[in-house]
């Protein structure tokens, strides 16, 4: 690693042959996001077009795609699965005015840009970019090259991480595997499917969660809400679940410091079907039965083995965590609707919630996987019973009330669960728990269920508003009407009457989702 300018990060790589150059192209392609810019420079014949061609073919998932050099057309546009990519070659440019004539000064929103000979238009260099300078290394071989990579702005950290990932894959002996980037979620994690002889595995690329500014008690939101900072939680909880006979992915290789994991690939068979997606009832029933089995384990430990030398302790889903999540409604959702409550109304809201949460916090704690809903469940038909329910997202697990994961499933944020199905499955859970534990109090459980369902719906409305406004992800707004409906279902429980009245007075209905 070489010294870098402030706001940049550089590394120099030796590429002994064409295969190494192609591997670099794949690494860059895997790191690209919509709106990114990659600038390729170097002498004639240094391999810029070869690198660009390998990168585009990987993004297109088509090794035979015709990728002509844009030397004469100046720009070629590709509609790729993840984004539009504009491949430009500025070698023949004589002035910046030619760019305006070609329309290259205005890149379509969300498009990535790949530019050869960027030095011909230095005034157009974006602040967030990856620069790749190639030069031949004749002394090392006819196809050998040296690549100098410099990431600027948001790309600075990604360059360092991209090289660390390559080293991880090499150490795990999967560097030659074919890589396919998978659709992501609302988090900063990225996933790829790696094709190996006779099987596939998943690569989880999970950078350490950056700690935000202190907002209370000198702590950040993620600290108060007990969100996992790194992959240690995933590794520990996965092994704990597998030990109890549940279907969590096996971890084949791990770099806990950098956040790289190779895990078992459960495939893509989901718990929903259709357009719009709707629950597959048989599979939802199996998921309910899996929760019954999990919650049937008495006194599950909060301290889990991580390695022969270390353990991981599940945090408690305490009152501060519940409340900081609830406040997302006040801080993000209501301002979006221009309905900011007064200070007395805000204080009353939190006081009502403290009262409502008292019986929740008195519950015997169990493992709460916390994101137990359809996007994070994989159907494994070749397995039997509850093992058919594949679990893939539990790194934010906590010790808390059993009802929380059931509410996550039956009030699925991204899929409409009809009220009659919710009631049927809630009854299925309660009957099974009562059959296994005669002392199980159904009425008390239903109250806890309604309370955590209302808490969760409140939190998610705030999260979706935050994703849209702060993170530029407006696609989550279409789920708001569903969450508002779930919220009203939960608030119908008599124990939540004070909260129901507060919501009726201060929370307007969500606007219609964007078309």
C-alpha positions, 0 to 999 in steps of 0.5 A, spaced: 500 500 500 502 506 498 501 513 501 495 517 499 493 524 498 487 526 504 481 523 501 484 518 497 487 511 497 492 507 493 495 501 491 499 498 486 498 491 483 502 486 479 498 483 473 502 477 471 497 475 465 491 476 462 487 472 467 490 476 473 487 482 469 480 479 468 480 478 475 481 485 477 476 487 472 471 482 476 473 485 483 472 492 480 465 490 477 463 487 484 465 493 487 461 498 483 454 501 484 450 506 480 452 513 479 460 510 480 465 513 475 471 509 473 477 512 469 482 508 465 489 511 463 495 508 461 499 508 454 497 505 448 496 498 448 497 498 456 490 494 456 485 499 458 480 496 453 481 489 455 480 491 462 473 495 460 471 489 456 472 484 461 468 489 466 462 490 462 462 482 460 462 481 468 456 486 469 452 483 463 453 476 466 455 474 458 462 472 457 461 473 449 458 480 449 460 484 443 464 490 447 466 494 441 472 499 443 468 506 443 474 510 440 470 512 434 463 512 437 466 516 443 461 512 447 457 506 448 451 505 452 449 498 456 443 497 459 445 492 465 442 488 470 444 493 476 444 499 472 446 503 465 453 503 464 456 508 459 463 506 456 467 512 453 473 513 450 476 520 450 482 519 446 480 523 440 477 529 443 480 535 442 476 540 447 471 539 452 466 543 447 465 536 444 463 533 450 457 537 450 455 536 443 455 528 444 451 529 451 456 526 455 456 532 460 449 530 463 450 522 465 443 519 466 441 518 473 444 512 476 448 510 471 455 508 472 461 511 467 467 508 465 472 512 461 478 511 457 483 517 456 480 521 462 486 526 461 483 529 455 477 532 459 480 533 466 475 538 468 469 533 468 473 528 473 468 527 479 470 527 486 468 520 487 471 516 482 476 510 481 482 511 477 486 505 474 493 507 471 495 501 467 502 500 464 506 494 461 511 490 464 515 487 459 521 484 463 515 480 467 512 477 461 509 479 454 502 480 458 504 482 464 502 489 467 502 493 473 496 497 475 496 503 480 489 504 483 487 510 486 480 511 490 477 518 491 472 520 495 467 515 497 471 510 493 477 511 497 475 506 502 472 501 497 479 500 494 482 498 500 476 493 501 476 490 494 484 488 495 482 485 502 477 481 499 481 479 493 486 476 499 480 473 502 478 469 496 485 467 495 486 464 502 479 461 502 482 457 495 475 460 491 479 466 487 477 463 481 470 462 482 465 465 478 462 471 481 454 473 481 452 479 485 446 478 488 440 484 490 442 487 496 437 489 502 437 496 506 443 495 509 450 496 507 452 489 506 453 486 499 452 479 497 455 474 491 454 467 489 460 464 488 460 458 483 465 452 485 465 445 482 459 441 484 456 447 489 455 454 490 457 458 496 455 465 498 460 471 499 457 476 505 461 482 504 459 486 511 463 492 513 464 494 520 457 498 521 460 506 522 458 508 529 453 515 528 453 521 532 452 521 539 444 522 540 443 520 547 447 518 553 453 519 549 451 513 545 449 513 537 442 510 535 445 503 533 449 502 540 442 504 543 438 500 539 443 494 539 445 493 532 451 489 530 457 492 529 460 486 525 460 479 523 461 476 529 454 476 531 452 472 525 457 467 526 455 466 533 448 466 532 448 461 526 452 456 530 448 456 536 442 455 531 445 450 528 447 446 534 439 446 536 437 443 529 435 449 526 437 451 518 442 457 519 448 457 514 454 453 515 460 458 515 465 455 511 471 461 512 471 467 516 475 474 516 472 477 523 476 483 522 474 485 515 467 482 515 468 477 509 464 470 510 463 464 505 457 461 508 452 455 505 448 457 499 440 456 501 438 458 494 432 462 492 426 459 494 422 464 497 416 464 502 412 468 497 409 467 490 406 472 485 405 479 483 404 482 487 408 477 492 403 473 497 404 468 502 405 461 501 401 459 507 404 452 507 411 455 508 408 461 513 405 455 517 412 452 517 415 458 519 410 459 525 412 451 527 419 453 527 418 459 532 414 454 536 420 450 537 425 455 538 421 458 544 420 451 547 427 451 549 427 454 556 433 459 558 437 459 552 443 462 553 445 470 552 453 468 551 454 464 545 461 461 543 464 464 537 471 461 537 475 456 542 478 463 545 472 468 544 464 468 546 459 473 543 454 476 548 447 477 545 444 484 548 438 485 551 432 488 548 431 493 553 427 499 554 432 504 551 432 500 545 425 499 544 424 507 545 429 509 541 426 505 535 419 508 536 422 515 536 423 514 529 416 515 528 417 522 531 424 524 528 423 522 521 415 519 519 411 525 522 416 530 519 415 527 512 408 528 513 409 535 516 405 533 522 411 534 528 407 534 535 408 539 540 413 537 546 407 536 551 404 531 545 411 528 544 412 527 552 405 523 552 407 519 546 413 516 550 409 516 557 404 511 554 409 507 550 413 506 557 407 504 560 405 499 554 412 496 554 412 494 562 409 487 561 413 486 555 420 487 558 417 483 564 417 477 559 422 471 560 427 473 555 429 468 549 433 469 542 429 474 538 432 474 531 429 480 529 428 480 522 424 474 521 420 475 515 419 473 508 425 476 505 430 473 510 427 466 510 429 461 504 424 454 503 429 448 503 424 443 500 429 437 501 429 437 508 424 435 513 419 439 518 422 445 521 429 444 518 425 446 511 425 454 514 432 456 512 434 462 516 439 467 513 439 474 517 440 474 524 446 478 526 442 483 530 439 478 534 437 480 542 435 477 548 427 479 548 420 477 548 418 471 544 412 474 540 417 479 537 419 474 531 412 472 530 409 479 529 415 480 524 413 474 520 405 475 521 406 483 519 411 482 514 413 489 512 414 487 504 408 483 503 401 483 505 399 478 510 391 478 510 388 479 517 384 472 517 391 469 515 395 473 521 389 470 526 390 463 523 397 463 524 397 467 531 392 461 533 396 456 531 402 458 535 398 459 541 395 452 541 402 449 539 405 453 545 399 451 550 400 444 548 407 443 550 406 448 556 400 447 559 402 454 563 402 458 557 398 464 558 394 465 551 391 472 553 397 475 556 401 473 550 396 476 545 397 482 549 405 482 548 404 480 541 399 486 539 404 491 543 411 489 539 407 489 533 405 496 534 412 498 536 415 494 530 410 498 525 412 504 528 419 503 528 419 501 520 414 507 518 420 511 521 425 507 518 422 507 511 421 515 511 429 515 513 431 511 508 427 515 503 430 522 505 437 520 508 439 515 504 436 516 497 432 510 497 424 512 495 422 505 493 421 503 501 415 508 501 411 504 497 410 499 503 408 505 508 400 504 507 401 496 509 405 498 515 400 503 517 394 498 516 398 493 520 399 498 526 392 499 526 390 492 527 395 492 533 393 498 536 386 495 536 388 491 542 384 494 549 391 495 552 393 500 547 387 504 548 391 510 550 396 509 544 391 508 539 388 515 541 394 518 541 396 516 534 389 518 531 390 525 534 397 526 531 399 521 526 396 522 519 395 517 514 400 515 509 400 518 502 399 514 496 405 510 494 408 513 488 406 510 482 
